[in-house]
C-alpha cells in the first residue's frame, strides 16, 4: 500500500512540475490607436522586442511603411507652386512614425 501511495505521489508531482515549467507567458503588448487620415485608423502594437503597425486586419513592420502608406491611400491633394496638383504623403508618414515613437516610449517607460 505504501509503495502504491509513493508511486502515485511521484507521478502526480512529475505532472505538476511538467505543467508548471511548460506554461509560457506571452510578452506584454502595448498598443495605441490613432486616426491617421479621415476615417482611417492605424494601431501600433509593441512588445519589448518588436513593433508592428496594424491596419485593416493586416500587420506591417517598420520596414513596410511604404506599403502601409499605399494601403491607406490617404494622401492629401494639394496645389504645387507650378500650379499642378500632387499628393502630400509626407504628413501621413510623419503621423505613422510619431505614433510608433509614442508607443515605443510607453513600452520603455513600463520597464
N, CA, C and O atoms as a MOPAC input file, in Angstrom:
PM7 MOZYME 1SCF
protein

 N      0.82000 1    -1.18800 1     0.00000 1
 C      0.00000 1     0.00000 1     0.00000 1
 C      0.86800 1     1.25700 1     0.00000 1
 O      0.59700 1     2.20800 1    -0.73400 1
 N      1.92900 1     1.25400 1     0.84200 1
 C      2.81000 1     2.39700 1     0.89800 1
 C      3.52400 1     2.60100 1    -0.43200 1
 O      3.77300 1     3.73400 1    -0.84500 1
 N      3.85000 1     1.50200 1    -1.09600 1
 C      4.54900 1     1.57700 1    -2.37200 1
 C      3.65900 1     2.23400 1    -3.42500 1
 O      4.14500 1     3.05300 1    -4.20400 1
 N      2.37800 1     1.89900 1    -3.47000 1
 C      1.43200 1     2.49700 1    -4.42300 1
 C      1.25500 1     3.98200 1    -4.13500 1
 O      1.21900 1     4.79500 1    -5.05900 1
 N      1.14600 1     4.33600 1    -2.87100 1
 C      0.98500 1     5.73900 1    -2.48600 1
 C      2.22900 1     6.54200 1    -2.89300 1
 O      2.10700 1     7.64900 1    -3.41700 1
 N      3.40200 1     5.99800 1    -2.65700 1
 C      4.64600 1     6.66200 1    -3.01600 1
 C      4.73000 1     6.83700 1    -4.53800 1
 O      5.07700 1     7.91600 1    -5.01700 1
 N      4.42200 1     5.80200 1    -5.28200 1
 C      4.47100 1     5.84900 1    -6.74300 1
 C      3.46400 1     6.86500 1    -7.28500 1
 O      3.79800 1     7.64300 1    -8.17800 1
 N      2.25300 1     6.87000 1    -6.76600 1
 C      1.23200 1     7.83100 1    -7.17900 1
 C      1.66600 1     9.26700 1    -6.86600 1
 O      1.43800 1    10.17300 1    -7.66700 1
 N      2.28500 1     9.47200 1    -5.70800 1
 C      2.77200 1    10.80300 1    -5.33100 1
 C      3.85500 1    11.28000 1    -6.29200 1
 O      3.85500 1    12.44500 1    -6.68800 1
 N      4.76100 1    10.41500 1    -6.66600 1
 C      5.84500 1    10.76700 1    -7.59200 1
 C      5.26600 1    11.11400 1    -8.95900 1
 O      5.70000 1    12.08600 1    -9.57800 1
 N      4.30700 1    10.35200 1    -9.43600 1
 C      3.68900 1    10.61700 1   -10.74500 1
 C      2.96200 1    11.95800 1   -10.72800 1
 O      3.12000 1    12.76200 1   -11.64700 1
 N      2.17300 1    12.20000 1    -9.69700 1
 C      1.45300 1    13.47500 1    -9.59700 1
 C      2.41300 1    14.66000 1    -9.48800 1
 O      2.17500 1    15.71500 1   -10.07500 1
 N      3.50200 1    14.47800 1    -8.73000 1
 C      4.49200 1    15.55100 1    -8.61500 1
 C      5.16500 1    15.80400 1    -9.96800 1
 O      5.43500 1    16.95400 1   -10.31800 1
 N      5.43200 1    14.76400 1   -10.71200 1
 C      6.01800 1    14.90500 1   -12.05200 1
 C      5.09100 1    15.65400 1   -12.99800 1
 O      5.53700 1    16.50300 1   -13.76900 1
 N      3.80900 1    15.34200 1   -12.94000 1
 C      2.83100 1    16.04200 1   -13.77800 1
 C      2.75300 1    17.51100 1   -13.38900 1
 O      2.69900 1    18.38500 1   -14.25500 1
 N      2.74700 1    17.78000 1   -12.10300 1
 C      2.68500 1    19.15800 1   -11.61300 1
 C      3.91300 1    19.96200 1   -12.05300 1
 O      3.77500 1    21.09000 1   -12.52700 1
 N      5.09400 1    19.40000 1   -11.90000 1
 C      6.33300 1    20.09100 1   -12.29500 1
 C      6.36100 1    20.31700 1   -13.80200 1
 O      6.73800 1    21.39900 1   -14.25300 1
 N      5.97300 1    19.32700 1   -14.58000 1
 C      5.94500 1    19.45800 1   -16.03900 1
 C      4.97600 1    20.54900 1   -16.46500 1
 O      5.29700 1    21.35600 1   -17.33800 1
 N      3.82000 1    20.58200 1   -15.87200 1
 C      2.82300 1    21.60200 1   -16.20700 1
 C      3.32300 1    22.98700 1   -15.83000 1
 O      3.15500 1    23.93200 1   -16.60000 1
 N      3.92500 1    23.12200 1   -14.67800 1
 C      4.40500 1    24.42200 1   -14.19700 1
 C      5.46000 1    25.00300 1   -15.13300 1
 O      5.39900 1    26.18400 1   -15.47500 1
 N      6.42100 1    24.19000 1   -15.54800 1
 C      7.51000 1    24.69600 1   -16.38200 1
 C      7.16900 1    24.75700 1   -17.86100 1
 O      7.87300 1    25.42000 1   -18.62200 1
 N      6.12300 1    24.09300 1   -18.28400 1
 C      5.76500 1    24.14300 1   -19.70800 1
 C      4.88400 1    25.33900 1   -20.03800 1
 O      4.73300 1    25.68200 1   -21.21100 1
 N      4.30600 1    25.97300 1   -19.04300 1
 C      3.48500 1    27.15100 1   -19.29100 1
 C      4.39100 1    28.31700 1   -19.65100 1
 O      5.33300 1    28.63800 1   -18.92700 1
 N      4.09300 1    28.93800 1   -20.76700 1
 C      4.90100 1    30.05800 1   -21.23500 1
 C      4.02200 1    31.29000 1   -21.28700 1
 O      2.91600 1    31.24800 1   -21.82500 1
 N      4.50400 1    32.37300 1   -20.73500 1
 C      3.71700 1    33.59100 1   -20.75700 1
 C      4.02500 1    34.37900 1   -22.02400 1
 O      5.17000 1    34.42500 1   -22.47500 1
 N      3.01000 1    34.99000 1   -22.58400 1
 C      3.19000 1    35.83800 1   -23.75600 1
 C      3.79500 1    37.15500 1   -23.31200 1
 O      3.49800 1    37.64900 1   -22.22400 1
 N      4.65000 1    37.72400 1   -24.16000 1
 C      5.19700 1    39.03200 1   -23.78400 1
 C      4.09000 1    40.07600 1   -23.73600 1
 O      3.13900 1    40.02900 1   -24.51600 1
 N      4.22700 1    41.00900 1   -22.81900 1
 C      3.21400 1    42.04900 1   -22.66700 1
 C      3.25900 1    42.97100 1   -23.87600 1
 O      4.32800 1    43.40200 1   -24.30800 1
 N      2.08300 1    43.26300 1   -24.41000 1
 C      1.98600 1    44.07500 1   -25.60900 1
 C      1.30900 1    45.40300 1   -25.26800 1
 O      0.30000 1    45.43700 1   -24.56300 1
 N      1.87500 1    46.48600 1   -25.77400 1
 C      1.30900 1    47.81400 1   -25.58700 1
 C      0.83600 1    48.30900 1   -26.94100 1
 O      1.59500 1    48.29400 1   -27.91000 1
 N     -0.42500 1    48.75000 1   -27.01400 1
 C     -1.00000 1    49.19100 1   -28.28900 1
 C     -1.61500 1    50.57600 1   -28.14500 1
 O     -2.05400 1    50.97600 1   -27.06600 1
 N     -1.63600 1    51.29400 1   -29.26000 1
 C     -2.29000 1    52.59500 1   -29.31200 1
 C     -2.90000 1    52.78200 1   -30.69400 1
 O     -2.28200 1    52.45300 1   -31.70600 1
 N     -4.11000 1    53.31000 1   -30.72600 1
 C     -4.86200 1    53.53500 1   -31.95900 1
 C     -4.89300 1    55.03200 1   -32.25300 1
 O     -5.06500 1    55.84700 1   -31.34700 1
 N     -4.72400 1    55.38800 1   -33.53600 1
 C     -4.78300 1    56.79500 1   -33.91000 1
 C     -5.39600 1    56.90900 1   -35.30400 1
 O     -5.22600 1    56.03000 1   -36.14800 1
 N     -6.10700 1    58.00300 1   -35.52400 1
 C     -6.68500 1    58.27700 1   -36.83700 1
 C     -5.62000 1    58.99500 1   -37.66100 1
 O     -5.27200 1    60.14100 1   -37.37900 1
 N     -5.11300 1    58.31500 1   -38.67000 1
 C     -4.03000 1    58.85300 1   -39.48400 1
 C     -4.57000 1    59.81300 1   -40.52800 1
 O     -3.98400 1    60.86900 1   -40.76400 1
 N     -5.66400 1    59.46100 1   -41.14400 1
 C     -6.38300 1    60.38400 1   -42.02400 1
 C     -7.87100 1    60.08300 1   -41.85800 1
 O     -8.23400 1    59.15400 1   -41.13600 1
 N     -8.71400 1    60.83400 1   -42.49700 1
 C    -10.15200 1    60.76900 1   -42.25400 1
 C    -10.67900 1    59.33100 1   -42.30900 1
 O    -10.60400 1    58.65800 1   -43.33700 1
 N    -11.21100 1    58.88600 1   -41.17400 1
 C    -11.82100 1    57.56000 1   -41.02300 1
 C    -10.87800 1    56.40600 1   -41.33800 1
 O    -11.34100 1    55.32700 1   -41.70700 1
 N     -9.58400 1    56.59900 1   -41.20400 1
 C     -8.60200 1    55.52300 1   -41.41000 1
 C     -7.75000 1    55.45300 1   -40.14600 1
 O     -6.91900 1    56.32100 1   -39.87800 1
 N     -7.98500 1    54.39200 1   -39.38300 1
 C     -7.32500 1    54.22100 1   -38.08900 1
 C     -6.23300 1    53.16700 1   -38.19300 1
 O     -6.42700 1    52.10700 1   -38.78900 1
 N     -5.09500 1    53.47000 1   -37.61100 1
 C     -3.96500 1    52.54700 1   -37.56300 1
 C     -3.62300 1    52.30600 1   -36.10200 1
 O     -3.62000 1    53.23200 1   -35.29100 1
 N     -3.33700 1    51.06400 1   -35.77900 1
 C     -2.92300 1    50.68900 1   -34.43200 1
 C     -1.45900 1    50.30300 1   -34.47200 1
 O     -1.01900 1    49.60700 1   -35.38700 1
 N     -0.70300 1    50.75200 1   -33.48400 1
 C      0.68300 1    50.32000 1   -33.32200 1
 C      0.75000 1    49.50600 1   -32.04700 1
 O      0.30500 1    49.94700 1   -30.98800 1
 N      1.31400 1    48.30400 1   -32.16200 1
 C      1.48600 1    47.43100 1   -31.00200 1
 C      2.95800 1    47.07500 1   -30.87400 1
 O      3.61000 1    46.70300 1   -31.85000 1
 N      3.47200 1    47.19600 1   -29.65000 1
 C      4.87600 1    46.91000 1   -29.37500 1
 C      5.00900 1    45.96400 1   -28.19300 1
 O      4.26900 1    46.05600 1   -27.21300 1
 N      5.96100 1    45.06100 1   -28.30800 1
 C      6.43400 1    44.28700 1   -27.16700 1
 C      7.84000 1    44.79700 1   -26.89200 1
 O      8.27300 1    45.76800 1   -27.51300 1
 N      8.55100 1    44.16900 1   -25.98600 1
 C      9.90800 1    44.60700 1   -25.70400 1
 C     10.82400 1    44.40300 1   -26.90100 1
 O     11.83900 1    45.08700 1   -27.02700 1
 N     10.47300 1    43.46300 1   -27.78900 1
 C     11.36800 1    43.09300 1   -28.88900 1
 C     10.99200 1    43.67000 1   -30.24400 1
 O     11.87500 1    43.93000 1   -31.06200 1
 N      9.70600 1    43.87700 1   -30.50300 1
 C      9.31500 1    44.32200 1   -31.83700 1
 C      8.04200 1    45.15300 1   -31.79800 1
 O      7.26300 1    45.10500 1   -30.84600 1
 N      7.86200 1    45.92300 1   -32.87600 1
 C      6.67600 1    46.76000 1   -33.03300 1
 C      6.08800 1    46.51900 1   -34.41900 1
 O      6.81100 1    46.28800 1   -35.38800 1
 N      4.76300 1    46.57900 1   -34.49100 1
 C      4.08500 1    46.43400 1   -35.78000 1
 C      2.95400 1    47.44200 1   -35.88600 1
 O      2.35000 1    47.83700 1   -34.88800 1
 N      2.68200 1    47.84900 1   -37.12000 1
 C      1.50400 1    48.64100 1   -37.43100 1
 C      0.40100 1    47.65900 1   -37.79300 1
 O      0.67100 1    46.63700 1   -38.42500 1
 N     -0.83600 1    47.94800 1   -37.40300 1
 C     -1.97800 1    47.10900 1   -37.76400 1
 C     -3.02300 1    47.98800 1   -38.42900 1
 O     -3.46000 1    48.99500 1   -37.87100 1
 N     -3.41500 1    47.58600 1   -39.63400 1
 C     -4.43800 1    48.32800 1   -40.36300 1
 C     -5.25300 1    47.35200 1   -41.19300 1
 O     -4.69700 1    46.54600 1   -41.93900 1
 N     -6.55400 1    47.42400 1   -41.06200 1
 C     -7.46600 1    46.64000 1   -41.87500 1
 C     -7.16000 1    45.13700 1   -41.80300 1
 O     -7.21300 1    44.43800 1   -42.81500 1
 N     -6.83900 1    44.65000 1   -40.59800 1
 C     -6.60100 1    43.22600 1   -40.38800 1
 C     -5.23800 1    42.73900 1   -40.83700 1
 O     -4.98800 1    41.53400 1   -40.81400 1
 N     -4.35600 1    43.62600 1   -41.24200 1
 C     -3.03500 1    43.24500 1   -41.72900 1
 C     -1.96900 1    43.90200 1   -40.86300 1
 O     -2.15500 1    45.02200 1   -40.38700 1
 N     -0.85500 1    43.20900 1   -40.65800 1
 C      0.24600 1    43.74500 1   -39.86700 1
 C      1.38200 1    44.17500 1   -40.78800 1
 O      1.68600 1    43.51200 1   -41.78000 1
 N      2.00000 1    45.29900 1   -40.43600 1
 C      3.11000 1    45.84800 1   -41.20300 1
 C      4.26600 1    46.11200 1   -40.24800 1
 O      4.06400 1    46.65500 1   -39.16100 1
 N      5.47300 1    45.73100 1   -40.64500 1
 C      6.64400 1    46.05100 1   -39.84300 1
 C      7.07700 1    47.48000 1   -40.17100 1
 O      6.51700 1    48.11900 1   -41.06200 1
 N      8.06800 1    47.96700 1   -39.45200 1
 C      8.56100 1    49.31700 1   -39.71900 1
 C      9.18000 1    49.41700 1   -41.11100 1
 O      9.19100 1    50.49400 1   -41.70700 1
 N      9.69400 1    48.30700 1   -41.63100 1
 C     10.27500 1    48.29400 1   -42.97200 1
 C      9.21200 1    48.35600 1   -44.05800 1
 O      9.52700 1    48.67500 1   -45.20400 1
 N      7.96500 1    48.05900 1   -43.72700 1
 C      6.86600 1    48.04500 1   -44.69500 1
 C      6.02200 1    49.30700 1   -44.62600 1
 O      4.84400 1    49.28700 1   -44.98000 1
 N      6.60700 1    50.39100 1   -44.17800 1
 C      5.88300 1    51.64900 1   -44.01700 1
 C      5.33600 1    52.16000 1   -45.34800 1
 O      4.23200 1    52.70300 1   -45.39100 1
 N      6.09200 1    51.99500 1   -46.43500 1
 C      5.62800 1    52.43700 1   -47.75100 1
 C      4.39600 1    51.65000 1   -48.20500 1
 O      3.48200 1    52.20200 1   -48.81800 1
 N      4.38900 1    50.35300 1   -47.89400 1
 C      3.23700 1    49.51600 1   -48.24800 1
 C      1.99500 1    49.93900 1   -47.46700 1
 O      0.89600 1    49.99500 1   -48.01800 1
 N      2.17600 1    50.23400 1   -46.19200 1
 C      1.06600 1    50.70900 1   -45.35500 1
 C      0.54200 1    52.03600 1   -45.89400 1
 O     -0.66900 1    52.24100 1   -45.98300 1
 N      1.43800 1    52.91700 1   -46.24500 1
 C      1.05600 1    54.22000 1   -46.78900 1
 C      0.21800 1    54.04600 1   -48.05400 1
 O     -0.77800 1    54.74400 1   -48.24300 1
 N      0.61700 1    53.12400 1   -48.91300 1
 C     -0.13100 1    52.86700 1   -50.14800 1
 C     -1.50600 1    52.26900 1   -49.83600 1
 O     -2.50100 1    52.63200 1   -50.46300 1
 N     -1.55700 1    51.34900 1   -48.86000 1
 C     -2.83400 1    50.72700 1   -48.49700 1
 C     -3.79400 1    51.73200 1   -47.85500 1
 O     -5.01000 1    51.62800 1   -48.02000 1
 N     -3.24600 1    52.69700 1   -47.12900 1
 C     -4.09800 1    53.73500 1   -46.53900 1
 C     -4.70900 1    54.59900 1   -47.63400 1
 O     -5.88900 1    54.94700 1   -47.57300 1
 N     -3.90800 1    54.94200 1   -48.63200 1
 C     -4.40800 1    55.74300 1   -49.75400 1
 C     -5.01800 1    57.05800 1   -49.33300 1
 O     -6.07300 1    57.44000 1   -49.84000 1
 N     -4.37700 1    57.76100 1   -48.41500 1
 C     -4.99900 1    58.97000 1   -47.91300 1
 C     -4.09900 1    60.19000 1   -48.01100 1
 O     -4.11800 1    61.04300 1   -47.12400 1
 N     -3.31900 1    60.28700 1   -49.06400 1
 C     -2.52600 1    61.48700 1   -49.26100 1
 C     -3.44900 1    62.66600 1   -49.53600 1
 O     -4.49000 1    62.50400 1   -50.17300 1
 N     -3.08500 1    63.82200 1   -49.07200 1
 C     -3.93500 1    64.98700 1   -49.27800 1
 C     -3.54200 1    65.66700 1   -50.58000 1
 O     -2.36100 1    65.91200 1   -50.82700 1
 N     -4.50800 1    65.96400 1   -51.39300 1
 C     -4.23600 1    66.64900 1   -52.64900 1
 C     -3.91600 1    68.10000 1   -52.35600 1
 O     -4.56100 1    68.74400 1   -51.52900 1
 N     -2.90500 1    68.60400 1   -53.05000 1
 C     -2.51900 1    69.98800 1   -52.83700 1
 C     -2.03900 1    70.58600 1   -54.15200 1
 O     -1.60500 1    69.86300 1   -55.04900 1
 N     -2.11500 1    71.88800 1   -54.26300 1
 C     -1.65000 1    72.57700 1   -55.45500 1
 C     -0.20500 1    72.97500 1   -55.23600 1
 O      0.12400 1    73.66200 1   -54.26900 1
 N      0.65600 1    72.53700 1   -56.14400 1
 C      2.07400 1    72.84900 1   -56.04200 1
 C      2.33800 1    74.24100 1   -56.60300 1
 O      1.46400 1    74.83800 1   -57.23300 1
 N      3.54700 1    74.75900 1   -56.37400 1
 C      3.90500 1    76.08800 1   -56.86100 1
 C      3.79200 1    76.18500 1   -58.37700 1
 O      3.52000 1    77.25400 1   -58.92300 1
 N      4.00500 1    75.05800 1   -59.04900 1
 C      3.92900 1    75.06900 1   -60.50500 1
 C      2.48300 1    75.13100 1   -60.99700 1
 O      2.24600 1    75.29600 1   -62.19400 1
 N      1.53000 1    75.00200 1   -60.09900 1
 C      0.12500 1    75.05000 1   -60.47100 1
 C     -0.48700 1    73.68100 1   -60.66900 1
 O     -1.70700 1    73.56200 1   -60.77600 1
 N      0.33600 1    72.64000 1   -60.72100 1
 C     -0.19800 1    71.29000 1   -60.87300 1
 C     -0.54700 1    70.72400 1   -59.50500 1
 O     -0.14700 1    71.26600 1   -58.47400 1
 N     -1.29600 1    69.62900 1   -59.50700 1
 C     -1.67000 1    69.00400 1   -58.23800 1
 C     -0.74700 1    67.84000 1   -57.94100 1
 O     -0.27900 1    67.15800 1   -58.85200 1
 N     -0.49000 1    67.62000 1   -56.67700 1
 C      0.32700 1    66.48700 1   -56.24000 1
 C     -0.22000 1    65.96300 1   -54.93000 1
 O     -1.10200 1    66.56900 1   -54.32100 1
 N      0.30900 1    64.83900 1   -54.50800 1
 C     -0.12400 1    64.25200 1   -53.24200 1
 C      0.95500 1    64.46300 1   -52.19600 1
 O      2.12700 1    64.17800 1   -52.44200 1
 N      0.56600 1    64.96000 1   -51.03200 1
 C      1.49000 1    65.16200 1   -49.93600 1
 C      1.33800 1    63.99100 1   -48.97300 1
 O      0.46900 1    63.98800 1   -48.10100 1
 N      2.19800 1    63.00500 1   -49.15100 1
 C      2.13200 1    61.83200 1   -48.28400 1
 C      3.11100 1    61.92600 1   -47.12700 1
 O      3.11200 1    61.06500 1   -46.24700 1
 N      3.94300 1    62.95400 1   -47.11600 1
 C      4.91500 1    63.08000 1   -46.03600 1
 C      4.20900 1    63.25200 1   -44.69300 1
 O      4.69800 1    62.76800 1   -43.67200 1
 N      3.07500 1    63.93000 1   -44.68100 1
 C      2.32600 1    64.10100 1   -43.44800 1
 C      1.82400 1    62.77500 1   -42.89000 1
 O      1.79500 1    62.58100 1   -41.67500 1
 N      1.43000 1    61.86600 1   -43.77400 1
 C      0.95100 1    60.54400 1   -43.35300 1
 C      2.09400 1    59.76800 1   -42.72200 1
 O      1.93000 1    59.16900 1   -41.65900 1
 N      3.24600 1    59.77600 1   -43.36900 1
 C      4.40200 1    59.04400 1   -42.84200 1
 C      4.83100 1    59.62800 1   -41.50400 1
 O      5.15600 1    58.88500 1   -40.57800 1
 N      4.83500 1    60.94600 1   -41.39600 1
 C      5.20800 1    61.58500 1   -40.13300 1
 C      4.26500 1    61.18800 1   -39.00600 1
 O      4.71100 1    60.93100 1   -37.88800 1
 N      2.96200 1    61.13600 1   -39.28700 1
 C      1.98800 1    60.73600 1   -38.25000 1
 C      2.18500 1    59.28800 1   -37.84500 1
 O      2.07300 1    58.95600 1   -36.66500 1
 N      2.48100 1    58.40700 1   -38.81600 1
 C      2.71600 1    57.00000 1   -38.50700 1
 C      3.97200 1    56.84300 1   -37.64600 1
 O      3.97300 1    56.08200 1   -36.67800 1
 N      5.03400 1    57.55800 1   -37.99800 1
 C      6.27400 1    57.47500 1   -37.21800 1
 C      6.08000 1    58.05100 1   -35.81500 1
 O      6.61500 1    57.51400 1   -34.84500 1
 N      5.31900 1    59.13800 1   -35.70400 1
 C      5.05900 1    59.73200 1   -34.39000 1
 C      4.26900 1    58.76900 1   -33.50600 1
 O      4.53800 1    58.65300 1   -32.31000 1
 N      3.29200 1    58.07900 1   -34.10000 1
 C      2.51600 1    57.08700 1   -33.35800 1
 C      3.42900 1    55.96800 1   -32.86500 1
 O      3.32100 1    55.53800 1   -31.71700 1
 N      4.32300 1    55.49600 1   -33.72600 1
 C      5.26300 1    54.43800 1   -33.34800 1
 C      6.16800 1    54.90900 1   -32.21000 1
 O      6.42100 1    54.16000 1   -31.26700 1
 N      6.65200 1    56.14100 1   -32.29500 1
 C      7.52100 1    56.67500 1   -31.24200 1
 C      6.80400 1    56.75100 1   -29.89600 1
 O      7.38900 1    56.43900 1   -28.85800 1
 N      5.52300 1    57.17000 1   -29.91600 1
 C      4.76400 1    57.26100 1   -28.66100 1
 C      4.62000 1    55.89500 1   -27.99900 1
 O      4.77300 1    55.76600 1   -26.78400 1
 N      4.32800 1    54.88200 1   -28.80300 1
 C      4.14000 1    53.54700 1   -28.23900 1
 C      5.47100 1    52.99000 1   -27.73100 1
 O      5.51200 1    52.35400 1   -26.67800 1
 N      6.55000 1    53.22100 1   -28.46400 1
 C      7.86600 1    52.75500 1   -28.00500 1
 C      8.24600 1    53.39800 1   -26.67200 1
 O      8.81200 1    52.74200 1   -25.79700 1
 N      7.93100 1    54.69100 1   -26.52300 1
 C      8.23200 1    55.37600 1   -25.25700 1
 C      7.41700 1    54.78100 1   -24.12300 1
 O      7.92300 1    54.63900 1   -23.01000 1
 N      6.15400 1    54.42800 1   -24.38700 1
 C      5.30800 1    53.81800 1   -23.34900 1
 C      5.85800 1    52.46500 1   -22.93300 1
 O      5.82700 1    52.11800 1   -21.75200 1
 N      6.36600 1    51.69000 1   -23.90600 1
 C      6.92900 1    50.37700 1   -23.59200 1
 C      8.18100 1    50.53100 1   -22.73200 1
 O      8.36200 1    49.80300 1   -21.75700 1
 N      9.05500 1    51.49200 1   -23.10000 1
 C     10.28500 1    51.70500 1   -22.31600 1
 C      9.96200 1    52.22600 1   -20.92400 1
 O     10.63500 1    51.86200 1   -19.96000 1
 N      8.94600 1    53.06900 1   -20.80100 1
 C      8.56500 1    53.61100 1   -19.50000 1
 C      7.98200 1    52.52400 1   -18.59600 1
 O      8.07400 1    52.61900 1   -17.37200 1
 N      7.38700 1    51.50300 1   -19.19100 1
 C      6.77000 1    50.43300 1   -18.41600 1
 C      7.73900 1    49.42300 1   -17.86000 1
 O      7.35000 1    48.57500 1   -17.05800 1
 N      9.00900 1    49.49100 1   -18.26900 1
 C     10.00800 1    48.51800 1   -17.79300 1
 C     10.34800 1    48.72400 1   -16.35500 1
 O     11.16900 1    47.99100 1   -15.80400 1

